[in-house]
Amino acid sequence: MANTTSERHTDILNGYKDGGSRFNDWSREKLGDFTLTDWSWGALNLLWDIDDRFVMPDGVMFGGHIASVADHVAGLTAMTVLSDNKERFRTSRLETNFFRPLMMPLAKIAGRVTNASKTLIHVEADFLNAEDKLAVRINAVQVRRMTG
């Protein structure tokens, strides 16, 4: 497989990075405000401006919401290694490990593909809290599929 992201997926990721895509609108409404700061083959970095919609009364981010965000991050990261415009993927496994509470105002997220085969994409991502300490690490498996 070539180490080149397809034109379609490059456009999606660059649109997300620019901030004006339908994916930005969807994620802002459903998950929170993310900024894709940079991406390359097999890796990306995001900033998550955490708002109070998903914070419990004690100020800690709800773990189930973090898991939803983890799925989103895993998908964006997997997208970086799709080399054919017709390729898509679906999450088949998502594991979320919590080390510290994640709280407002900001989380830094670094996603990386640990292995990409013909049928599976393994992703790992770290969520760092405002003090740059590891708060959450996720592991996901995405199953590749072709459309059309």
C-alpha positions in Angstrom: 0.0 0.0 0.0 1.2 3.5 -0.8 1.9 5.9 2.0 -0.2 8.6 0.4 -3.6 9.7 1.7 -6.2 9.6 -1.0 -7.4 12.9 -2.6 -10.8 12.5 -1.1 -9.5 11.9 2.4 -6.9 14.7 2.1 -9.7 17.1 1.2 -11.8 16.0 4.2 -8.9 16.3 6.6 -7.7 19.7 5.2 -11.3 21.0 5.3 -11.5 19.9 8.9 -8.2 21.6 9.6 -9.4 24.8 7.9 -12.5 24.8 10.2 -15.3 25.3 7.7 -16.3 21.7 6.8 -19.6 19.9 7.5 -17.5 17.7 9.8 -16.5 20.7 11.9 -20.2 21.7 12.2 -21.2 18.2 13.2 -18.5 17.7 15.7 -18.9 21.2 17.2 -22.7 20.5 17.8 -22.4 16.9 18.9 -19.0 16.5 20.6 -17.3 19.9 21.2 -15.1 22.4 19.5 -12.0 20.8 17.9 -9.1 22.3 16.0 -7.1 20.0 13.9 -3.7 21.6 14.2 -1.7 19.3 11.9 -1.9 15.9 10.2 0.3 13.6 8.2 0.3 10.0 7.0 -0.7 8.0 10.2 -0.8 10.9 12.7 -2.7 14.0 13.7 -2.9 16.5 16.5 -6.1 18.2 17.8 -7.0 20.8 20.4 -10.3 20.3 22.2 -11.8 23.4 23.7 -13.9 21.7 26.4 -17.2 23.4 27.1 -19.6 22.9 30.0 -22.2 20.9 28.0 -20.3 17.7 28.8 -18.9 18.5 32.3 -20.4 17.0 35.4 -21.3 19.2 38.4 -17.9 18.5 40.0 -16.1 19.9 36.9 -14.9 16.6 35.5 -15.7 15.5 31.9 -18.2 12.7 31.6 -16.3 9.5 30.7 -19.0 8.3 28.2 -18.6 11.6 26.3 -14.8 11.1 26.2 -15.4 7.7 24.7 -17.6 9.3 22.0 -14.8 11.8 21.3 -12.3 8.9 21.2 -14.3 7.2 18.4 -14.2 10.5 16.5 -10.5 10.9 17.0 -9.9 7.2 16.0 -11.8 7.8 12.8 -10.0 11.0 11.8 -6.6 9.3 12.6 -7.6 6.2 10.5 -8.6 8.4 7.6 -5.0 9.6 7.3 -3.9 6.2 6.0 -6.7 5.6 3.5 -5.1 5.6 0.1 -8.1 5.0 -2.2 -10.9 7.5 -2.6 -13.4 4.6 -2.3 -12.1 3.4 1.0 -14.2 3.8 4.2 -13.9 2.2 7.7 -16.0 1.2 10.7 -15.0 1.0 14.3 -14.8 -2.7 15.4 -13.1 -2.1 18.8 -12.7 0.9 21.1 -10.9 0.8 24.4 -10.7 3.9 26.6 -8.3 4.0 29.6 -8.7 6.8 32.1 -5.7 8.0 34.1 -6.7 11.4 35.4 -9.8 13.5 35.2 -10.2 15.6 32.0 -11.5 19.1 32.8 -12.1 22.4 31.2 -10.7 24.4 29.5 -8.6 22.4 27.0 -7.3 19.0 26.0 -4.5 18.2 23.6 -5.0 15.0 21.6 -2.3 13.2 19.6 -3.5 10.3 17.4 -1.3 7.8 15.6 -1.8 4.7 13.5 0.1 1.9 15.1 -0.5 -0.6 12.3 -2.4 -0.4 8.9 -3.0 -3.7 7.1 -5.2 -4.5 4.1 -8.3 -5.0 6.3 -7.5 -3.4 9.7 -6.3 0.0 11.0 -5.0 0.1 14.6 -5.1 3.5 16.2 -3.8 4.9 19.5 -4.4 8.4 20.9 -3.4 10.3 24.0 -5.6 13.0 25.6 -3.4 15.4 27.6 -5.1 17.6 30.2 -4.4 21.4 30.6 -1.3 20.5 32.6 0.1 18.4 29.7 -0.4 15.2 31.8 -1.8 12.0 30.3 -5.5 11.9 31.2 -6.8 9.3 28.7 -5.3 6.8 26.2 -7.5 5.1 23.6 -6.9 2.1 21.4 -9.2 1.4 18.5 -9.4 -0.9 15.6 -11.0 0.3 12.3 -12.1 -2.2 9.7 -11.4 -1.1 6.1 -14.1 -1.5 3.5 -14.6 -0.3 -0.1 -17.6 1.5 -1.5 -19.0 1.4 -5.0 
